[in-house]
Amino acid sequence: MGIEFPDAVLLIGVLLGTTAALSGWLHGTVLSTSVLSLLAGIVLAAAGVISVSPGEELVVVVVELALLLTLFSDGLVAERELLRIHWRPPVRALVVAMPLTLILLALFGELLFPISWSEAFLLGAVLAPTDPVVTSSVVTSERVPRLIRHTLNLESGLNDGLALPLVLFFLVLASPGGDAAAEAVSLLGEVVAGASIGVALALAAGWLLGRLPGGGIRPHYEGVYALGVALAAFGLAEVTYGNGLIAAFVCGIGFAVARSELPAAFLHFNENVSAAFQVITFVIFGALIVVTGWHGSVWRLVLFIAFALFVARPAAVWVSFAGIDLPRSQRLFVAWFGPKGVASMLFALFVLNSHESHRTLIFDLASFVVISSILAHGLTDTVGARWIESRIARPGRGEQQAGRPARRRQGWVPRRIASAAHRRER
């Protein structure tokens, strides 16, 4: 990253310590740790303190680790009841909203920029998934109805892994001499294999919890056990034939479903490790935006960012939720909170390190959309949570019937995740 190891360790220590120290103050404001980390990266890069190369292998490793840890942690708080009963909104978001978002972004991108259709769909695939890091404070806020938190959590967790095969498929399609049909079959198999590996390891590890020698795991190693299983799921999928991101997230869900009571350390430890990587990742994001810059038409870039944040995602969610009995305010809430973040940046780095002819343009577009999304959604998560709480407390016309059940159920939280109310506070 352009600095010596001792200097890097000092800088990381200061960043992590400062972010943690200010987290309580930030929680009561419209700011967030993601926004603070992003601004720190911009300032440090602009001042010449750090220099980040987009093609640097360490950058890809850090971003991928942050995403994998966040996906696993989010999977751990999946609720068995909601998975069994309230599955329609998340499925609609994944099966309808994500592909529709991809198509809308591709159409608008091809209209604005000198790229081919395959490159336009590659750009759409990079920006289609929502981010589990930026939405983490939303999906853990008790102000937000459980069904909405459940929908956003599952959507942001699964669509990262589901979008990866699409990114790789369109990357092959956009590259000269690529066999897209063979790649599609291979990628579909990787998704299925990754999910299978995640389920198998979660069930095996959960079964072993009550059967380990010596009275079981020592309390201070419980979180390490869970982290080890998550890393093993990702690694086993990647070294065999599977999607590692899908394996990690499904492994977290498998733990939550297989065990009615999870040790609190499973959540606390993995969330703390994930939070540390999130801070480092957003600092890298901020530094990258200084390094890459933008050399094209500014008004086209601004127009594309506005379309991605205010049109593509909201329109796709609104269409996908047709026929689902959700109040209008809750549909609007889900439609807005579709931030772009770690996954999109990771996919953009894949494109940048490829041989695709417009790889730099696609990377720059994705970078500015991600940065804008982190700022926009990071600054509105607290406000949005307060707004949706007020709408439930005082439902408008047509929302009384749908609002009351959600409010009654709000107070019940499974004991295994009751301690997670303060998880990843901003």
N, C-alpha and C positions, 0 to 999 in steps of 0.2 A: 504493500500500500504506500510505498514511497518513503517510509520511515523505518528506523532501526527497531529491533524487537523490544528493547527496554522502553523506548519512547512509545511504541504501540501499546504495551501493557499499561503504562502510566495513563495514556489517553483513554483506553477502554475502562480502566478503573475509575477515572474521574467522570466519564460519561455515565457509567452504570450507577455510581454512587449519587451523582447529581439527580439523575432521573428518578431513582428510588426515593431520595430525600424530598423531592418535589411532588411525588405522586399523590400525597394526601391533599395538597393545595390544588393540584391540577384537577382532581376528581370533583371539586366543587366549582370548576370554571368550564368555559367552552373549549378550553385547550385540552390536549391529550399528550401522553408520552410519545405517541407516534409523530405528532406534529412537532413536538420539542426536539425529538431525535432527528427528524428530517431537517429542521432549521439549523441544528448543530452541524450536520454534514455539509450543508450549503455554506455556512460561515467558515468552517474549517478548510474546506476546499478552496473557497474564494480567497482566503488569507494565505494559502500556500502551505498550510500545516500538513495536510494529507493530500495524496494524489492517488486516485483509484482508476485502474484501467478496466474497461468493460470486459475485455477478453481474458482477464486474469483468472486463473483456475481457482484461487482462494476465494474470489468473489462468488463464483458459482457454488462452491462448497458451502460457504456461510449461508447464502440465500436458501439453498436446498435443505440444509439442516434446520433453519428457522421454520421453513414450511412444514417439514416432516414432524417436528416437535409440536407445532401448533395443531396440526391435523390430529395427532394422537391425543393430545390433551382435550381437544374439542370432542373427540369420539368418546372419551371417558365419561362425559356428562350427558350422554344420550340417555333418555328416559324410556324404559321399557314400555310404559303405558302409552306414551305419545308415539313411539315407533309402531305399536300395534293398532292404535285407533286413528291417530291424526297423521296419516301418511300421505294423504292426497296433496296438500299444498307443497311439501318438499318435492314430491314426484313431479308435479306440474312445473315447478320452478326448474327442475333439472331437465325434464324431457321436452318441455315446450319453451320456457323462457330463455334458457341458455342458447339453444340453437337459433331461436329467433333473434336474440341479441347479436349473435355471430353474423347472421345474414344481414341485419340492418347496418352493422358497422362495416361489413364488407362492401355493401352497395354504396354507402356514403363515402368510404375511403377510396373506392375506385372512381367515384365522381370527382373527388377533390384532387387526387394525386396521380402522377403518371406511373401507375403500377398496373400489372396484368390482373386478370380475374383471380388466378390462383394465388397471387401475392396479396390481393385484397382479402380473400378468405383466410389466408394465413394471418393477416393483421387482425381480422375479426376473431379468429381462434385464440390468439394471444391475449386479447382483451375481454373475451367472453366470460371467464370465470370470475366469481366474486372472491373477496379475500377474507379468510378467517381471522387474520390478525387485526385489521382495522375494525372489524365488527365485534371483536371479543368483548369490549365493554358493553355493547348493546345486548348481546346474547346472554350476558350474566347479570343484567340489571333487573331487579325485582319490579321496577316500574313497568317493564314491558311484559305483555301477556305471554304466558308460557308457550302457547301455540306459535306465536310470532317468533319467539326466541328459538324454539325448536325448528321452525322452518328455515330461518336464516342460518342456524348452526349446521344443519344437515346439508343445506344447499352449498354453503361456502366450503364445507368439508369435502363433499363428494365431487363438486364440479371441477376442482383443481386436478384431481386424478383423471376425471373423465375428459377434461379438455386437453390433457397432454397427448393422448393418441391423435386427436384432431390436429393439434399443432404439428406433430411429426408427420402426419399424413399430408397436410397441405405444404409442409416444407419439402417433402419428397416431390409433390406435384409441381411445385414452383421451381424446383431445381432441374437442370438439364439431364435427361436420360433416366429420370426416376420412374420406378414401377409402382404406381399408386395403388393398383388393385392388390398386388401381393403385400404391400405395406399395410393396407386396411385390414386384411385377414390377420396378419401378424399382430397388429396393435389390439384388435378385438380379443385375441387370445391372451395378450398380456394383461388386459383389464380383468378378465375372468380369473386368470391364474393369480394375479395379485390379491383379489378379493378372497379367493380360496385359501391362500397362504395366511392372510390376516386372520380369517376366521379360525383356521386350524391352530395357529399359534396361540390365539387368545383363549380358545377352549382348553388347550393343553396346559397353558400357564395358569389359568383359573382353577382347573382341576387340581393342579399340583399345590396350590396355596395351602390347602388344609391337610396335605399329606407329606409335607417336607419333614426331614429328620431333625431332631434336636429341638422340637417344639415350634418349628416354623421360622420365618424370617425375623431377624432382629428389627425392632421398630425403625432404627435409623437406616436400614437397608431396604425398606419397603418401596420407597420411591425409586431407588436404584434398580430394583427388580423390574418394576414397570417400564422404566426407561430402557433397560436391556432388552425386554421383549419387543418394544417398539422399534428399536434399532435392528434387532434380529429380523423382524418382519420385513422391514424395508430392504435390508441387505439380502435376505434370502430370495426375495422377489426379484431383485435386480441381478443377482448373480446366476439365477436359474432362468426363468421365463415368466416374468411378471412385472406389473406396474408397482413400484415401490411406494409411491404416494398413496395409492388406493389401499395397498396392504397395511400401511401405518394407520390410516384413518379407520378402516374396517376392523383392525385389531383393537383399537380403542373402543369402538362400539361393541365388539364381541366381549371384551372385558366387562363393560357396563351391563350387557344383557345376561351374560352367563353368571355373574356374581351379584346377588341382591344387595350385598353390603361390600363396598370397596374400602380398603384402608384409606384414611384421609391423606396419608403421605403420598398415595398414588397421584392424587390431584395436586397437592401443594408442591411437592418436589418438581414434578414435570412442568407445572405452570411457571415455577420460578426459573427453571432452566430455559423454558421457551421464551419467557419475558426478556431474559438477558440477550438471547439471540435476536429477538425482535428489535431491541434498541440498536444493536450493532448493524442489523440489516437496514434499518431506516437511515442511519448515519451514512451507510454506503450509498443508499438511494440519493440522498442529498448531494453527496460528493459527485456521483455519476452525472447528475444533471448539469453540474458546473463544467465537467470535463467534456461531455458530448455537445452541449449547446444545441442551437437550432439555426440552420443556414438557409432554410426555405422561406416560403411565404408565411408571414406571421398571422395574417387574417385567416388563412386556410387552417392553420394549426389551431387557432382559437375556436374556429367554427367546428372543427372535428372534435375537440375536447368538449365543447358545449353539447354537441349531439350525443357523444358517448355517455355523458353524465346525466343529461336532462331529457333525452328523447329515447335512445335505444333501450336502455334498461327499464325505465318506467313503462314504456309502451309494451315491451315484451312481457313484463310481469302482469300488466293489466289484462292482456289478451290471455295469458296462461291461466289466470285465476277466474276466468269466465265460468259461471256455474257453481263456484265454491261459495259457501255461505260464510263470508267474511265481511265485517263492516268496512265501509269505504275508507275510514281513517287507517285501519290496519292494512288494507291493500296499499294505500299510499305510503305507509311506513316501510313495508317490504320493498315496494318499487323504488324508493329512494335509497335505501341502505343496500346497495349492490356495489361496494367499493372495489376498485382495482388495486392490487398490491403485490405481495410477495410472489404469488404464482405467476402473474403477468410479467413481472420483472425477470423471473427465472426463465420463462418461455422466450422473452425477448433476448435474453443472453444466449439461449440456444440458437436463435435465428442469427444473431450477430456473429456467432462463431461458426456459422455454416458457410456454404459457397453460393448462397442465393444472391442474385445480382443487386437487389434493392434492400439488402439486409440492414444497412446503416439507416436508411429512411424508416424502415419498419421499427427498428430499435428506438430511434429518436421519438417517433410518434407514440409508441407504447410508453416510453419513459415519461414524457410530458403528461400523458393521460394519467399515469399512475401517480405522479407527484401531485397533480391537480386533485385527483380523487382523495389522496391521503389528507390533503388540506381541507377539502370541502366536507368530507365525511367525518374526519377527525374533529372538525370544529362544530359539527352539528349533532354528534351522538348524544351528548348530555341534553341539549335542547330538544332533540327528537324524543328521547325517553320521557322527558317531562311533558311534552305535548301529547304523546300517546296515553300517558297516565291520566292527564286531564280529560281526554276524550272518553276514557273508560269511566271516570268518575262522573262526568256529565255528558252522557251519550246524546248525540244529535238525533234528528228525525231518521227513522229507519235503522238506527243502531242500538236501540234499547234492548231488543230481543237478543241480538248477537253479543252485546256488550256484557250483559249480566252474568251469563255462565262463565265467561272468561274471568270476570272479577271474583266470582265465588271460588274458582279453582286456583286463583293466584296464590292464595295463602298456603296451599299444600305443596311441600317440597319433599321429595324422598330423602330419608335420613342420610343416605350415602352421599348425597351431594349438598346437604344443608351447609356443610362447612365451606362450600365453594362459592358462597354468596359474594365473597370479596375477591374472587379469582381475577387475576390480570387487571386490577384496577389501574386506570390510566394514570 
